[in-house]
């Protein structure tokens, strides 16, 4: 049986992970199709419908400027998609590169790189992001870069651990004996075999990046109005919590369900890719 088919067979045994995958796929589709499925212009102000509760015409109600909350949440899902994928993509790239170097070369190179990782881990990440955002202009691109630059450390340690075990395997020794250079050994022979935990870490990382972006936008340091974001919709809900409960409920549920779904997908991938569970099943 093909390797991908085996992984899918193991993954689909976890029904919660499959449900999480369906939710993530739905959110991705909503983000991509936002211009087509959004019932209203998310920027359109309607002074006659200020803080209108949920109705058939506005299922999620309106905000303090009369804008449709459902439309703003659909467009806000694009922010979550961009931040989650691009920020984690940057973190995975940096972490994989540093972890590969540390695990492959070992010795002093490993010590220097891992001490740098320890220094980065010693900083409280969210407060470091707040400090940098306070200096730079708060926009989505700066947020993506900063989250990526502060979220690669765990990936580097995972990749380093995989490389430390892989470099003693027979196929690596054989490739080296046939004259393969260090770069070929690292990125052609070893890296593809070290990516399983990286995929799992990436899935959890997307959830963390979405949560971080929402927190920054809630504090006014992320996506700036009038651009829609789940975090700044929550800010409007905080300011009108006594008269407009829907402004806090719906974006809060969206963040909760999205983060939970990505975590469920990560749990399923971790179990499906874990070779120890494969051995246990064979026994």
C-alpha positions as CSV (number, residue, x, y, z in Angstrom):
1,X,0.0,0.0,0.0
2,X,1.2,3.5,-0.9
3,X,2.7,5.4,2.1
4,X,0.2,8.3,1.8
5,X,-2.7,5.8,1.7
6,X,-1.4,4.2,4.9
7,X,-1.1,7.7,6.6
8,X,-4.7,8.5,5.5
9,X,-6.0,5.2,6.8
10,X,-4.5,5.8,10.2
11,X,-5.5,9.5,10.2
12,X,-9.2,8.8,9.5
13,X,-9.5,6.5,12.5
14,X,-9.5,9.7,14.7
15,X,-12.9,11.1,14.0
16,X,-12.2,14.3,15.8
17,X,-9.2,14.9,13.6
18,X,-11.3,14.3,10.5
19,X,-13.9,16.7,11.8
20,X,-11.1,19.3,12.4
21,X,-9.9,18.8,8.8
22,X,-13.4,19.4,7.5
23,X,-13.6,22.6,9.5
24,X,-10.2,23.8,8.4
25,X,-11.1,23.1,4.8
26,X,-14.4,25.0,5.2
27,X,-12.5,28.0,6.6
28,X,-9.9,27.9,3.8
29,X,-12.7,27.8,1.2
30,X,-14.5,30.7,2.9
31,X,-11.2,32.8,2.9
32,X,-10.6,32.0,-0.8
33,X,-14.2,32.6,-1.9
34,X,-14.8,35.7,0.3
35,X,-15.5,38.1,-2.6
36,X,-18.2,35.7,-3.9
37,X,-19.9,34.5,-0.7
38,X,-19.8,37.6,1.4
39,X,-23.4,39.0,1.6
40,X,-22.3,42.6,2.0
41,X,-19.3,44.9,1.5
42,X,-17.4,44.5,4.8
43,X,-16.4,48.2,4.7
44,X,-19.9,49.6,4.0
45,X,-21.2,51.8,6.7
46,X,-25.0,51.8,7.4
47,X,-26.0,54.4,10.0
48,X,-29.6,53.1,10.0
49,X,-28.5,49.6,11.2
50,X,-26.0,50.5,14.0
51,X,-25.6,47.6,16.5
52,X,-28.5,45.7,15.0
53,X,-29.0,42.3,16.6
54,X,-28.9,39.1,14.4
55,X,-31.7,39.0,11.9
56,X,-32.4,37.1,8.6
57,X,-30.8,40.0,6.7
58,X,-27.8,40.2,9.0
59,X,-27.4,36.7,10.6
60,X,-24.5,37.8,12.8
61,X,-25.8,41.3,13.5
62,X,-24.0,44.6,12.7
63,X,-21.3,46.6,14.5
64,X,-21.1,50.1,15.8
65,X,-20.9,51.5,12.3
66,X,-23.7,49.4,10.8
67,X,-21.3,47.0,9.0
68,X,-22.4,43.4,8.5
69,X,-20.5,41.2,11.0
70,X,-20.8,38.0,9.0
71,X,-19.2,39.7,6.0
72,X,-16.4,41.1,8.1
73,X,-15.8,37.7,9.7
74,X,-15.6,36.0,6.3
75,X,-13.1,38.6,5.1
76,X,-11.3,38.3,8.4
77,X,-10.7,34.6,7.8
78,X,-8.4,35.8,5.0
79,X,-6.2,37.5,7.6
80,X,-6.1,34.3,9.6
81,X,-5.2,32.3,6.5
82,X,-2.4,34.6,5.5
83,X,-0.9,35.0,9.0
84,X,-1.2,31.3,9.8
85,X,0.4,30.0,6.6
86,X,3.0,32.6,5.8
87,X,4.2,33.2,9.3
88,X,4.5,29.4,10.0
89,X,6.1,28.9,6.6
90,X,8.8,31.4,7.5
91,X,9.2,29.8,11.0
92,X,9.4,26.3,9.4
93,X,12.1,27.4,6.9
94,X,14.3,29.0,9.5
95,X,13.8,26.2,12.0
96,X,14.5,23.5,9.5
97,X,17.7,25.2,8.2
98,X,19.1,25.8,11.7
99,X,18.1,22.4,13.0
100,X,19.6,20.6,9.9
101,X,22.9,22.4,10.4
102,X,23.0,21.6,14.1
103,X,22.1,18.0,13.8
104,X,24.3,17.2,10.8
105,X,27.5,18.9,11.8
106,X,27.2,18.4,15.6
107,X,30.1,19.4,17.8
108,X,30.8,23.2,18.2
109,X,28.3,24.1,15.5
110,X,25.6,22.3,17.3
111,X,26.5,23.9,20.6
112,X,26.6,27.4,19.2
113,X,23.3,27.1,17.4
114,X,21.5,25.4,20.3
115,X,22.6,28.0,22.7
116,X,21.2,30.6,20.4
117,X,17.9,28.7,20.4
118,X,18.0,28.6,24.2
119,X,18.5,32.4,24.3
120,X,15.5,32.9,21.9
121,X,13.4,30.5,24.0
122,X,14.2,32.5,27.1
123,X,12.4,35.6,25.8
124,X,8.6,35.8,26.5
125,X,7.5,35.6,22.9
126,X,4.3,37.6,23.1
127,X,5.9,40.5,24.9
128,X,8.8,40.4,22.4
129,X,6.3,40.7,19.6
130,X,4.5,43.6,21.4
131,X,7.8,45.4,21.8
132,X,8.7,45.0,18.1
133,X,5.2,46.0,17.0
134,X,5.4,49.1,19.1
135,X,8.5,50.2,17.2
136,X,7.3,49.1,13.7
137,X,4.1,50.1,11.9
138,X,1.4,47.7,12.9
139,X,0.2,45.9,9.8
140,X,-0.4,42.3,8.7
141,X,2.9,41.9,6.9
142,X,5.0,43.0,9.9
143,X,2.9,40.7,12.1
144,X,3.6,37.7,9.8
145,X,7.3,38.4,9.7
146,X,7.6,38.9,13.5
147,X,5.6,35.8,14.3
148,X,7.7,33.8,11.9
149,X,11.0,35.2,13.3
150,X,9.9,34.3,16.9
151,X,8.4,30.9,16.3
152,X,11.0,28.7,14.7
153,X,12.8,27.4,17.8
154,X,10.8,24.3,18.5
155,X,11.0,23.3,14.9
156,X,14.8,23.6,14.9
157,X,15.0,21.3,18.0
158,X,12.7,18.7,16.3
159,X,14.8,18.7,13.1
160,X,18.0,18.5,15.0
161,X,16.8,15.5,16.9
162,X,15.8,13.8,13.7
163,X,19.1,14.5,12.0
164,X,21.1,13.2,15.0
165,X,19.4,9.8,14.5
166,X,19.3,9.8,10.7
167,X,23.0,10.5,10.1
168,X,23.9,7.2,11.6
169,X,21.5,5.2,9.4
170,X,22.8,2.8,6.7
171,X,21.4,4.8,3.7
172,X,23.3,7.9,4.8
173,X,26.5,6.0,5.3
174,X,26.1,4.4,1.9
175,X,25.4,7.7,0.2
176,X,28.5,9.2,1.8
177,X,30.6,6.2,0.7
178,X,29.3,6.8,-2.9
179,X,30.7,10.4,-2.7
180,X,27.6,12.4,-1.8
181,X,28.6,15.9,-0.5
182,X,27.3,17.4,2.7
183,X,24.6,19.5,1.1
184,X,23.3,16.5,-0.9
185,X,23.3,14.3,2.2
186,X,21.4,17.0,4.2
187,X,18.8,18.1,1.8
188,X,18.3,15.2,-0.6
189,X,18.8,12.1,1.6
190,X,18.1,13.2,5.2
191,X,15.7,16.1,5.2
192,X,12.8,14.3,3.5
193,X,13.0,11.7,6.2
194,X,13.0,14.3,9.0
195,X,9.8,16.2,7.8
196,X,7.2,14.1,9.6
197,X,7.5,16.0,13.0
198,X,7.8,19.2,11.1
199,X,4.4,18.8,9.5
200,X,2.9,18.2,12.9
201,X,4.6,21.2,14.4
202,X,3.5,23.3,11.4
203,X,-0.2,22.4,12.1
204,X,0.1,23.4,15.7
205,X,2.0,26.5,14.7
206,X,-0.8,27.8,12.5
207,X,-3.2,27.6,15.4
208,X,-0.7,29.5,17.6
209,X,-0.1,32.2,14.9
210,X,-3.9,32.7,14.5
211,X,-4.3,33.1,18.2
212,X,-1.3,35.5,18.4
213,X,-2.6,37.7,15.5
214,X,-6.1,37.8,17.1
215,X,-4.6,38.9,20.4
216,X,-2.5,41.6,18.7
217,X,-5.5,42.9,16.8
218,X,-7.6,42.9,19.9
219,X,-5.0,45.1,21.6
220,X,-5.0,47.4,18.6
221,X,-1.5,46.4,17.5
222,X,-2.5,44.1,14.7
223,X,-4.7,44.6,11.6
224,X,-5.9,48.2,11.7
225,X,-9.5,49.3,11.1
226,X,-11.3,49.5,8.8
227,X,-9.7,46.3,7.6
228,X,-11.6,43.4,9.1
229,X,-10.0,40.9,11.5
230,X,-11.5,38.6,14.1
231,X,-9.4,40.4,16.8
232,X,-10.5,43.9,16.0
233,X,-14.2,42.8,15.8
234,X,-13.7,41.5,19.3
235,X,-12.4,44.9,20.3
236,X,-15.6,46.5,19.1
237,X,-17.5,43.8,21.1
238,X,-15.6,44.7,24.2
239,X,-16.5,48.4,23.8
240,X,-20.2,47.4,23.4
241,X,-20.5,44.3,25.5
242,X,-23.6,45.4,27.4
243,X,-25.7,46.1,24.3
244,X,-24.2,44.0,21.5
245,X,-23.3,40.5,22.8
246,X,-23.0,39.2,19.2
247,X,-19.9,41.2,18.6
248,X,-18.0,39.2,21.2
249,X,-19.8,35.8,20.7
250,X,-19.4,35.1,17.0
251,X,-15.7,36.2,16.5
252,X,-14.8,34.5,19.8
253,X,-16.4,31.3,18.6
254,X,-14.6,31.6,15.3
255,X,-11.2,31.8,17.0
256,X,-12.0,29.0,19.3
257,X,-13.3,26.6,16.6
258,X,-10.4,27.5,14.2
259,X,-7.6,27.0,16.8
260,X,-9.2,23.8,18.1
261,X,-9.6,22.4,14.6
262,X,-6.0,23.0,13.7
263,X,-4.9,21.4,17.0
264,X,-7.1,18.3,16.3
265,X,-5.6,18.0,12.8
266,X,-2.1,18.2,14.5
267,X,-3.1,15.5,17.0
268,X,-4.3,13.2,14.2
269,X,-1.1,13.8,12.1
270,X,1.1,13.1,15.1
271,X,-0.6,9.8,15.7
272,X,-0.6,8.8,12.0
273,X,3.0,9.6,11.5
274,X,4.3,8.1,14.8
275,X,6.4,5.0,14.0
276,X,6.1,3.7,17.5
277,X,2.4,3.3,17.1
278,X,3.0,1.5,13.9
279,X,5.2,-1.0,15.7
280,X,2.6,-1.4,18.5
281,X,-0.1,-2.2,15.9
282,X,2.1,-4.8,14.2
283,X,2.5,-6.6,17.5
